[in-house]
Amino acid sequence: MVKSGQVSEFGFSNPDRRHLGVEVVDFGRMTRRLPARTLSSVHRTDFHQVFLITGGSGEMMVDFVDHPCVAGTLLHVAPGRVLRLPPPGLEATVVLFTATFPPRLDRAGSLLASFGPVGWTVPPDERRTVVAAAAELHAEYRRAVQRPRAITVDLLRHLLGALLLRVARLAPEDEEQRHDAFHRFRHELERSFATTRNAADYAARVGYSPRTLNRVCLQATGRTAKALVDARVALEAKRLLADTDLSVAAVGARLGFTEPTNFGKFFTRETGATPGAFRARERT
Protein backbone atom coordinates (compact mmCIF):
# COMPACT_ATOMS: atom_id res chain seq x y z
CA MET A 1 0.00 0.00 0.00
CA VAL A 2 1.43 3.37 -0.99
CA LYS A 3 0.07 6.69 0.20
CA SER A 4 -0.03 10.17 -1.24
CA GLY A 5 -1.24 12.55 1.42
CA GLN A 6 -4.51 11.07 2.64
CA VAL A 7 -5.20 9.28 -0.64
CA SER A 8 -4.20 5.62 -0.55
CA GLU A 9 -4.00 2.99 -3.23
CA PHE A 10 -2.52 -0.45 -3.65
CA GLY A 11 0.71 -0.47 -5.58
CA PHE A 12 1.80 -3.44 -7.68
CA SER A 13 3.92 -5.97 -5.83
CA ASN A 14 4.50 -9.44 -7.23
CA PRO A 15 4.72 -11.96 -4.36
CA ASP A 16 6.19 -14.70 -6.57
CA ARG A 17 8.98 -12.88 -8.38
CA ARG A 18 10.11 -9.41 -7.48
CA HIS A 19 10.29 -6.87 -10.33
CA LEU A 20 8.13 -8.99 -12.66
CA GLY A 21 5.37 -6.66 -13.85
CA VAL A 22 2.65 -9.26 -14.21
CA GLU A 23 1.00 -11.80 -11.93
CA VAL A 24 -1.50 -14.50 -12.92
CA VAL A 25 -3.35 -15.97 -9.98
CA ASP A 26 -6.52 -17.86 -9.10
CA PHE A 27 -9.13 -15.63 -7.49
CA GLY A 28 -9.33 -17.91 -4.44
CA ARG A 29 -5.59 -17.73 -3.82
CA MET A 30 -5.61 -13.97 -4.22
CA THR A 31 -8.47 -13.42 -1.75
CA ARG A 32 -6.87 -15.67 0.86
CA ARG A 33 -3.84 -13.40 1.11
CA LEU A 34 -5.82 -10.15 1.38
CA PRO A 35 -6.99 -8.62 4.67
CA ALA A 36 -10.70 -8.90 5.40
CA ARG A 37 -11.06 -5.12 5.22
CA THR A 38 -9.68 -5.03 1.68
CA LEU A 39 -12.12 -7.72 0.59
CA SER A 40 -15.12 -5.79 1.85
CA SER A 41 -14.14 -2.15 1.30
CA VAL A 42 -13.82 0.18 -1.64
CA HIS A 43 -10.21 0.57 -2.77
CA ARG A 44 -8.15 1.43 -5.83
CA THR A 45 -4.92 0.22 -7.39
CA ASP A 46 -2.19 1.71 -9.57
CA PHE A 47 -2.15 -1.34 -11.88
CA HIS A 48 -4.47 -3.11 -14.32
CA GLN A 49 -6.65 -6.03 -13.25
CA VAL A 50 -8.41 -8.51 -15.55
CA PHE A 51 -10.87 -11.00 -14.08
CA LEU A 52 -12.02 -13.93 -16.24
CA ILE A 53 -14.87 -15.64 -14.41
CA THR A 54 -15.07 -19.40 -14.99
CA GLY A 55 -17.49 -20.53 -12.26
CA GLY A 56 -19.64 -19.47 -9.33
CA SER A 57 -21.49 -16.18 -9.13
CA GLY A 58 -21.28 -12.83 -7.40
CA GLU A 59 -21.00 -9.11 -8.05
CA MET A 60 -18.04 -6.78 -8.41
CA MET A 61 -18.43 -3.04 -7.97
CA VAL A 62 -16.30 -0.91 -10.29
CA ASP A 63 -16.67 2.87 -10.08
CA PHE A 64 -19.98 2.46 -8.24
CA VAL A 65 -21.57 0.20 -10.85
CA ASP A 66 -22.31 -3.39 -9.81
CA HIS A 67 -21.27 -5.96 -12.44
CA PRO A 68 -22.80 -9.45 -12.15
CA CYS A 69 -20.11 -12.14 -12.31
CA VAL A 70 -20.95 -15.53 -13.79
CA ALA A 71 -19.04 -17.95 -16.01
CA GLY A 72 -18.09 -16.09 -19.19
CA THR A 73 -17.91 -12.65 -17.58
CA LEU A 74 -14.70 -10.69 -18.15
CA LEU A 75 -13.92 -7.51 -16.23
CA HIS A 76 -11.09 -5.05 -16.65
CA VAL A 77 -10.28 -2.52 -13.90
CA ALA A 78 -7.90 0.20 -15.05
CA PRO A 79 -5.50 1.97 -12.67
CA GLY A 80 -7.21 4.65 -10.61
CA ARG A 81 -10.66 3.12 -10.73
CA VAL A 82 -12.21 2.05 -7.45
CA LEU A 83 -13.59 -1.42 -6.87
CA ARG A 84 -15.07 -3.71 -4.32
CA LEU A 85 -14.18 -7.35 -4.85
CA PRO A 86 -16.87 -10.03 -5.05
CA PRO A 87 -17.16 -12.38 -2.08
CA PRO A 88 -14.83 -15.42 -1.89
CA GLY A 89 -16.08 -18.51 -3.68
CA LEU A 90 -15.99 -17.16 -7.20
CA GLU A 91 -13.87 -19.15 -9.67
CA ALA A 92 -11.76 -16.88 -11.83
CA THR A 93 -8.35 -16.32 -13.35
CA VAL A 94 -6.99 -12.92 -12.36
CA VAL A 95 -4.28 -11.14 -14.34
CA LEU A 96 -2.61 -8.20 -12.60
CA PHE A 97 -0.10 -6.12 -14.56
CA THR A 98 1.61 -2.75 -14.63
CA ALA A 99 0.91 -0.29 -17.43
CA THR A 100 4.44 -0.77 -18.81
CA PHE A 101 4.49 -4.57 -18.93
CA PRO A 102 2.48 -5.40 -22.08
CA PRO A 103 3.91 -4.70 -25.53
CA ARG A 104 2.60 -1.65 -27.35
CA LEU A 105 -0.97 -2.38 -28.41
CA ASP A 106 -2.39 0.37 -30.60
CA ARG A 107 -5.56 -1.63 -31.29
CA ALA A 108 -6.20 -2.10 -27.57
CA GLY A 109 -5.72 1.54 -26.61
CA SER A 110 -9.37 2.16 -25.79
CA LEU A 111 -9.47 -1.00 -23.66
CA LEU A 112 -6.48 0.02 -21.54
CA ALA A 113 -7.42 3.69 -21.20
CA SER A 114 -8.51 4.88 -17.78
CA PHE A 115 -11.97 5.60 -19.22
CA GLY A 116 -12.26 2.37 -21.24
CA PRO A 117 -14.99 -0.28 -20.93
CA VAL A 118 -15.20 -2.44 -17.81
CA GLY A 119 -17.23 -5.57 -18.49
CA TRP A 120 -18.03 -8.04 -21.24
CA THR A 121 -19.89 -11.29 -21.58
CA VAL A 122 -17.60 -13.45 -23.69
CA PRO A 123 -19.75 -15.06 -26.42
CA PRO A 124 -19.92 -18.88 -26.23
CA ASP A 125 -18.07 -19.27 -29.55
CA GLU A 126 -15.18 -17.13 -28.21
CA ARG A 127 -15.14 -18.45 -24.64
CA ARG A 128 -13.00 -21.52 -25.17
CA THR A 129 -10.37 -19.47 -27.01
CA VAL A 130 -10.23 -16.76 -24.35
CA VAL A 131 -10.07 -19.31 -21.51
CA ALA A 132 -7.30 -21.17 -23.33
CA ALA A 133 -5.35 -17.93 -23.83
CA ALA A 134 -5.62 -17.16 -20.11
CA ALA A 135 -4.56 -20.72 -19.22
CA GLU A 136 -1.49 -20.50 -21.48
CA LEU A 137 -0.57 -17.17 -19.91
CA HIS A 138 -0.94 -18.74 -16.45
CA ALA A 139 1.28 -21.70 -17.39
CA GLU A 140 4.03 -19.48 -18.76
CA TYR A 141 3.79 -17.27 -15.70
CA ARG A 142 4.50 -20.27 -13.45
CA ARG A 143 7.43 -21.17 -15.71
CA ALA A 144 8.81 -17.61 -15.41
CA VAL A 145 8.58 -17.81 -11.63
CA GLN A 146 10.19 -21.24 -11.36
CA ARG A 147 12.85 -20.90 -14.07
CA PRO A 148 13.47 -17.22 -14.74
CA ARG A 149 14.73 -16.47 -18.26
CA ALA A 150 14.54 -13.25 -20.23
CA ILE A 151 12.98 -15.05 -23.19
CA THR A 152 10.18 -16.37 -20.97
CA VAL A 153 9.41 -12.84 -19.76
CA ASP A 154 9.27 -11.68 -23.39
CA LEU A 155 6.87 -14.52 -24.13
CA LEU A 156 4.73 -13.48 -21.17
CA ARG A 157 4.52 -9.94 -22.55
CA HIS A 158 3.28 -11.16 -25.91
CA LEU A 159 0.86 -13.70 -24.46
CA LEU A 160 -0.62 -10.95 -22.31
CA GLY A 161 -0.81 -8.75 -25.40
CA ALA A 162 -2.61 -11.51 -27.31
CA LEU A 163 -5.15 -11.92 -24.48
CA LEU A 164 -5.79 -8.18 -24.35
CA LEU A 165 -6.27 -8.02 -28.11
CA ARG A 166 -8.81 -10.85 -27.87
CA VAL A 167 -10.66 -8.83 -25.25
CA ALA A 168 -10.48 -5.63 -27.31
CA ARG A 169 -11.91 -7.54 -30.27
CA LEU A 170 -15.09 -8.16 -28.28
CA ALA A 171 -16.03 -4.48 -28.72
CA PRO A 172 -18.36 -3.66 -31.63
CA GLU A 173 -16.59 -2.67 -34.82
CA ASP A 174 -18.20 0.77 -34.80
CA GLU A 175 -16.34 1.58 -31.57
CA GLU A 176 -13.05 1.07 -33.41
CA GLN A 177 -14.16 3.74 -35.88
CA ARG A 178 -15.18 6.25 -33.21
CA HIS A 179 -14.19 9.80 -34.07
CA ASP A 180 -10.59 10.63 -33.21
CA ALA A 181 -11.74 13.93 -31.71
CA PHE A 182 -13.72 12.08 -29.07
CA HIS A 183 -10.69 10.07 -27.94
CA ARG A 184 -8.61 13.23 -27.84
CA PHE A 185 -11.30 14.88 -25.75
CA ARG A 186 -11.43 11.95 -23.32
CA HIS A 187 -7.66 11.97 -22.88
CA GLU A 188 -7.69 15.72 -22.30
CA LEU A 189 -10.55 15.31 -19.84
CA GLU A 190 -8.47 12.81 -17.84
CA ARG A 191 -5.64 15.31 -17.65
CA SER A 192 -7.68 18.42 -16.85
CA PHE A 193 -10.96 17.59 -15.09
CA ALA A 194 -9.62 18.95 -11.78
CA THR A 195 -8.64 22.30 -13.30
CA THR A 196 -11.51 23.21 -15.64
CA ARG A 197 -15.15 22.25 -16.09
CA ASN A 198 -15.61 24.53 -19.09
CA ALA A 199 -16.43 22.54 -22.23
CA ALA A 200 -15.10 25.38 -24.42
CA ASP A 201 -11.66 24.91 -22.86
CA TYR A 202 -11.64 21.27 -23.95
CA ALA A 203 -12.82 22.16 -27.45
CA ALA A 204 -9.94 24.60 -27.82
CA ARG A 205 -7.42 22.08 -26.54
CA VAL A 206 -8.43 19.38 -29.03
CA GLY A 207 -8.69 21.88 -31.88
CA TYR A 208 -12.44 21.89 -32.49
CA SER A 209 -15.23 24.38 -32.06
CA PRO A 210 -17.56 23.82 -29.08
CA ARG A 211 -20.37 22.96 -31.49
CA THR A 212 -18.27 20.31 -33.26
CA LEU A 213 -17.10 18.80 -29.98
CA ASN A 214 -20.68 18.62 -28.73
CA ARG A 215 -21.74 16.85 -31.91
CA VAL A 216 -18.87 14.36 -31.58
CA CYS A 217 -19.75 13.62 -27.94
CA LEU A 218 -23.44 13.25 -28.71
CA GLN A 219 -22.66 10.80 -31.52
CA ALA A 220 -20.34 8.76 -29.30
CA THR A 221 -22.30 8.73 -26.04
CA GLY A 222 -25.59 10.57 -26.39
CA ARG A 223 -24.33 13.19 -23.94
CA THR A 224 -22.94 16.69 -24.42
CA ALA A 225 -19.32 17.56 -23.73
CA LYS A 226 -20.36 19.55 -20.65
CA ALA A 227 -22.35 16.60 -19.30
CA LEU A 228 -19.33 14.32 -19.74
CA VAL A 229 -17.04 16.82 -18.00
CA ASP A 230 -19.41 17.14 -15.03
CA ALA A 231 -19.86 13.36 -14.85
CA ARG A 232 -16.08 12.84 -14.75
CA VAL A 233 -15.68 15.37 -11.94
CA ALA A 234 -18.53 13.76 -10.00
CA LEU A 235 -16.96 10.31 -10.46
CA GLU A 236 -13.64 11.48 -9.04
CA ALA A 237 -15.47 13.08 -6.14
CA LYS A 238 -17.20 9.76 -5.41
CA ARG A 239 -13.88 7.92 -5.57
CA LEU A 240 -12.27 10.30 -3.10
CA LEU A 241 -15.24 10.28 -0.74
CA ALA A 242 -15.39 6.48 -0.71
CA ASP A 243 -11.68 5.68 -0.68
CA THR A 244 -10.08 8.43 1.43
CA ASP A 245 -10.51 10.25 4.71
CA LEU A 246 -10.25 13.66 3.09
CA SER A 247 -12.83 16.12 4.37
CA VAL A 248 -15.65 17.09 2.03
CA ALA A 249 -14.09 20.55 1.69
CA ALA A 250 -10.70 19.01 0.81
CA VAL A 251 -12.30 16.79 -1.83
CA GLY A 252 -13.94 19.84 -3.38
CA ALA A 253 -10.67 21.75 -3.33
CA ARG A 254 -8.85 18.93 -5.11
CA LEU A 255 -11.43 19.18 -7.87
CA GLY A 256 -11.14 22.92 -8.33
CA PHE A 257 -14.01 24.17 -6.18
CA THR A 258 -13.02 27.25 -4.20
CA GLU A 259 -16.11 27.10 -1.99
CA PRO A 260 -17.28 23.92 -0.20
CA THR A 261 -20.89 25.03 -0.65
CA ASN A 262 -20.52 25.11 -4.42
CA PHE A 263 -19.00 21.64 -4.39
CA GLY A 264 -21.85 20.33 -2.26
CA LYS A 265 -24.46 21.77 -4.62
CA PHE A 266 -22.63 20.37 -7.65
CA PHE A 267 -22.27 16.89 -6.15
CA THR A 268 -25.91 16.73 -5.04
CA ARG A 269 -27.09 17.83 -8.48
CA GLU A 270 -24.95 15.23 -10.23
CA THR A 271 -25.53 12.26 -7.90
CA GLY A 272 -28.77 12.91 -6.04
CA ALA A 273 -27.05 12.71 -2.64
CA THR A 274 -25.01 15.05 -0.49
CA PRO A 275 -21.29 14.26 -0.18
CA GLY A 276 -21.72 13.23 3.45
CA ALA A 277 -24.69 10.97 2.74
CA PHE A 278 -22.84 9.34 -0.17
CA ARG A 279 -19.76 8.66 1.97
CA ALA A 280 -21.84 7.18 4.78
CA ARG A 281 -23.71 4.91 2.38
CA GLU A 282 -20.56 3.59 0.70
CA ARG A 283 -18.89 2.84 4.04
CA THR A 284 -21.85 1.03 5.56
C-alpha positions as CSV (number, residue, x, y, z in Angstrom):
1,M,0.0,0.0,0.0
2,V,1.4,3.4,-1.0
3,K,0.1,6.7,0.2
4,S,0.0,10.2,-1.2
5,G,-1.2,12.6,1.4
6,Q,-4.5,11.1,2.6
7,V,-5.2,9.3,-0.6
8,S,-4.2,5.6,-0.5
9,E,-4.0,3.0,-3.2
10,F,-2.5,-0.4,-3.6
11,G,0.7,-0.5,-5.6
12,F,1.8,-3.4,-7.7
13,S,3.9,-6.0,-5.8
14,N,4.5,-9.4,-7.2
15,P,4.7,-12.0,-4.4
16,D,6.2,-14.7,-6.6
17,R,9.0,-12.9,-8.4
18,R,10.1,-9.4,-7.5
19,H,10.3,-6.9,-10.3
20,L,8.1,-9.0,-12.7
21,G,5.4,-6.7,-13.9
22,V,2.7,-9.3,-14.2
23,E,1.0,-11.8,-11.9
24,V,-1.5,-14.5,-12.9
25,V,-3.3,-16.0,-10.0
26,D,-6.5,-17.9,-9.1
27,F,-9.1,-15.6,-7.5
28,G,-9.3,-17.9,-4.4
29,R,-5.6,-17.7,-3.8
30,M,-5.6,-14.0,-4.2
31,T,-8.5,-13.4,-1.7
32,R,-6.9,-15.7,0.9
33,R,-3.8,-13.4,1.1
34,L,-5.8,-10.2,1.4
35,P,-7.0,-8.6,4.7
36,A,-10.7,-8.9,5.4
37,R,-11.1,-5.1,5.2
38,T,-9.7,-5.0,1.7
39,L,-12.1,-7.7,0.6
40,S,-15.1,-5.8,1.8
41,S,-14.1,-2.1,1.3
42,V,-13.8,0.2,-1.6
43,H,-10.2,0.6,-2.8
44,R,-8.2,1.4,-5.8
45,T,-4.9,0.2,-7.4
46,D,-2.2,1.7,-9.6
47,F,-2.1,-1.3,-11.9
48,H,-4.5,-3.1,-14.3
49,Q,-6.6,-6.0,-13.2
50,V,-8.4,-8.5,-15.5
51,F,-10.9,-11.0,-14.1
52,L,-12.0,-13.9,-16.2
53,I,-14.9,-15.6,-14.4
54,T,-15.1,-19.4,-15.0
55,G,-17.5,-20.5,-12.3
56,G,-19.6,-19.5,-9.3
57,S,-21.5,-16.2,-9.1
58,G,-21.3,-12.8,-7.4
59,E,-21.0,-9.1,-8.1
60,M,-18.0,-6.8,-8.4
61,M,-18.4,-3.0,-8.0
62,V,-16.3,-0.9,-10.3
63,D,-16.7,2.9,-10.1
64,F,-20.0,2.5,-8.2
65,V,-21.6,0.2,-10.8
66,D,-22.3,-3.4,-9.8
67,H,-21.3,-6.0,-12.4
68,P,-22.8,-9.5,-12.2
69,C,-20.1,-12.1,-12.3
70,V,-20.9,-15.5,-13.8
71,A,-19.0,-17.9,-16.0
72,G,-18.1,-16.1,-19.2
73,T,-17.9,-12.6,-17.6
74,L,-14.7,-10.7,-18.2
75,L,-13.9,-7.5,-16.2
76,H,-11.1,-5.0,-16.7
77,V,-10.3,-2.5,-13.9
78,A,-7.9,0.2,-15.1
79,P,-5.5,2.0,-12.7
80,G,-7.2,4.6,-10.6
81,R,-10.7,3.1,-10.7
82,V,-12.2,2.1,-7.4
83,L,-13.6,-1.4,-6.9
84,R,-15.1,-3.7,-4.3
85,L,-14.2,-7.4,-4.9
86,P,-16.9,-10.0,-5.1
87,P,-17.2,-12.4,-2.1
88,P,-14.8,-15.4,-1.9
89,G,-16.1,-18.5,-3.7
90,L,-16.0,-17.2,-7.2
91,E,-13.9,-19.1,-9.7
92,A,-11.8,-16.9,-11.8
93,T,-8.4,-16.3,-13.4
94,V,-7.0,-12.9,-12.4
95,V,-4.3,-11.1,-14.3
96,L,-2.6,-8.2,-12.6
97,F,-0.1,-6.1,-14.6
98,T,1.6,-2.7,-14.6
99,A,0.9,-0.3,-17.4
100,T,4.4,-0.8,-18.8
101,F,4.5,-4.6,-18.9
102,P,2.5,-5.4,-22.1
103,P,3.9,-4.7,-25.5
104,R,2.6,-1.6,-27.4
105,L,-1.0,-2.4,-28.4
106,D,-2.4,0.4,-30.6
107,R,-5.6,-1.6,-31.3
108,A,-6.2,-2.1,-27.6
109,G,-5.7,1.5,-26.6
110,S,-9.4,2.2,-25.8
111,L,-9.5,-1.0,-23.7
112,L,-6.5,0.0,-21.5
113,A,-7.4,3.7,-21.2
114,S,-8.5,4.9,-17.8
115,F,-12.0,5.6,-19.2
116,G,-12.3,2.4,-21.2
117,P,-15.0,-0.3,-20.9
118,V,-15.2,-2.4,-17.8
119,G,-17.2,-5.6,-18.5
120,W,-18.0,-8.0,-21.2
121,T,-19.9,-11.3,-21.6
122,V,-17.6,-13.4,-23.7
123,P,-19.7,-15.1,-26.4
124,P,-19.9,-18.9,-26.2
125,D,-18.1,-19.3,-29.6
126,E,-15.2,-17.1,-28.2
127,R,-15.1,-18.4,-24.6
128,R,-13.0,-21.5,-25.2
129,T,-10.4,-19.5,-27.0
130,V,-10.2,-16.8,-24.3
131,V,-10.1,-19.3,-21.5
132,A,-7.3,-21.2,-23.3
133,A,-5.3,-17.9,-23.8
134,A,-5.6,-17.2,-20.1
135,A,-4.6,-20.7,-19.2
136,E,-1.5,-20.5,-21.5
137,L,-0.6,-17.2,-19.9
138,H,-0.9,-18.7,-16.5
139,A,1.3,-21.7,-17.4
140,E,4.0,-19.5,-18.8
141,Y,3.8,-17.3,-15.7
142,R,4.5,-20.3,-13.5
143,R,7.4,-21.2,-15.7
144,A,8.8,-17.6,-15.4
145,V,8.6,-17.8,-11.6
146,Q,10.2,-21.2,-11.4
147,R,12.9,-20.9,-14.1
148,P,13.5,-17.2,-14.7
149,R,14.7,-16.5,-18.3
150,A,14.5,-13.2,-20.2
151,I,13.0,-15.0,-23.2
152,T,10.2,-16.4,-21.0
153,V,9.4,-12.8,-19.8
154,D,9.3,-11.7,-23.4
155,L,6.9,-14.5,-24.1
156,L,4.7,-13.5,-21.2
157,R,4.5,-9.9,-22.6
158,H,3.3,-11.2,-25.9
159,L,0.9,-13.7,-24.5
160,L,-0.6,-10.9,-22.3
161,G,-0.8,-8.7,-25.4
162,A,-2.6,-11.5,-27.3
163,L,-5.1,-11.9,-24.5
164,L,-5.8,-8.2,-24.4
165,L,-6.3,-8.0,-28.1
166,R,-8.8,-10.8,-27.9
167,V,-10.7,-8.8,-25.2
168,A,-10.5,-5.6,-27.3
169,R,-11.9,-7.5,-30.3
170,L,-15.1,-8.2,-28.3
171,A,-16.0,-4.5,-28.7
172,P,-18.4,-3.7,-31.6
173,E,-16.6,-2.7,-34.8
174,D,-18.2,0.8,-34.8
175,E,-16.3,1.6,-31.6
176,E,-13.1,1.1,-33.4
177,Q,-14.2,3.7,-35.9
178,R,-15.2,6.3,-33.2
179,H,-14.2,9.8,-34.1
180,D,-10.6,10.6,-33.2
181,A,-11.7,13.9,-31.7
182,F,-13.7,12.1,-29.1
183,H,-10.7,10.1,-27.9
184,R,-8.6,13.2,-27.8
185,F,-11.3,14.9,-25.7
186,R,-11.4,12.0,-23.3
187,H,-7.7,12.0,-22.9
188,E,-7.7,15.7,-22.3
189,L,-10.5,15.3,-19.8
190,E,-8.5,12.8,-17.8
191,R,-5.6,15.3,-17.7
192,S,-7.7,18.4,-16.8
193,F,-11.0,17.6,-15.1
194,A,-9.6,18.9,-11.8
195,T,-8.6,22.3,-13.3
196,T,-11.5,23.2,-15.6
197,R,-15.1,22.2,-16.1
198,N,-15.6,24.5,-19.1
199,A,-16.4,22.5,-22.2
200,A,-15.1,25.4,-24.4
201,D,-11.7,24.9,-22.9
202,Y,-11.6,21.3,-24.0
203,A,-12.8,22.2,-27.5
204,A,-9.9,24.6,-27.8
205,R,-7.4,22.1,-26.5
206,V,-8.4,19.4,-29.0
207,G,-8.7,21.9,-31.9
208,Y,-12.4,21.9,-32.5
209,S,-15.2,24.4,-32.1
210,P,-17.6,23.8,-29.1
211,R,-20.4,23.0,-31.5
212,T,-18.3,20.3,-33.3
213,L,-17.1,18.8,-30.0
214,N,-20.7,18.6,-28.7
215,R,-21.7,16.8,-31.9
216,V,-18.9,14.4,-31.6
217,C,-19.7,13.6,-27.9
218,L,-23.4,13.2,-28.7
219,Q,-22.7,10.8,-31.5
220,A,-20.3,8.8,-29.3
221,T,-22.3,8.7,-26.0
222,G,-25.6,10.6,-26.4
223,R,-24.3,13.2,-23.9
224,T,-22.9,16.7,-24.4
225,A,-19.3,17.6,-23.7
226,K,-20.4,19.6,-20.6
227,A,-22.4,16.6,-19.3
228,L,-19.3,14.3,-19.7
229,V,-17.0,16.8,-18.0
230,D,-19.4,17.1,-15.0
231,A,-19.9,13.4,-14.8
232,R,-16.1,12.8,-14.7
233,V,-15.7,15.4,-11.9
234,A,-18.5,13.8,-10.0
235,L,-17.0,10.3,-10.5
236,E,-13.6,11.5,-9.0
237,A,-15.5,13.1,-6.1
238,K,-17.2,9.8,-5.4
239,R,-13.9,7.9,-5.6
240,L,-12.3,10.3,-3.1
241,L,-15.2,10.3,-0.7
242,A,-15.4,6.5,-0.7
243,D,-11.7,5.7,-0.7
244,T,-10.1,8.4,1.4
245,D,-10.5,10.2,4.7
246,L,-10.3,13.7,3.1
247,S,-12.8,16.1,4.4
248,V,-15.6,17.1,2.0
249,A,-14.1,20.6,1.7
250,A,-10.7,19.0,0.8
251,V,-12.3,16.8,-1.8
252,G,-13.9,19.8,-3.4
253,A,-10.7,21.8,-3.3
254,R,-8.8,18.9,-5.1
255,L,-11.4,19.2,-7.9
256,G,-11.1,22.9,-8.3
257,F,-14.0,24.2,-6.2
258,T,-13.0,27.3,-4.2
259,E,-16.1,27.1,-2.0
260,P,-17.3,23.9,-0.2
261,T,-20.9,25.0,-0.7
262,N,-20.5,25.1,-4.4
263,F,-19.0,21.6,-4.4
264,G,-21.9,20.3,-2.3
265,K,-24.5,21.8,-4.6
266,F,-22.6,20.4,-7.7
267,F,-22.3,16.9,-6.1
268,T,-25.9,16.7,-5.0
269,R,-27.1,17.8,-8.5
270,E,-25.0,15.2,-10.2
271,T,-25.5,12.3,-7.9
272,G,-28.8,12.9,-6.0
273,A,-27.0,12.7,-2.6
274,T,-25.0,15.0,-0.5
275,P,-21.3,14.3,-0.2
276,G,-21.7,13.2,3.5
277,A,-24.7,11.0,2.7
278,F,-22.8,9.3,-0.2
279,R,-19.8,8.7,2.0
280,A,-21.8,7.2,4.8
281,R,-23.7,4.9,2.4
282,E,-20.6,3.6,0.7
283,R,-18.9,2.8,4.0
284,T,-21.9,1.0,5.6
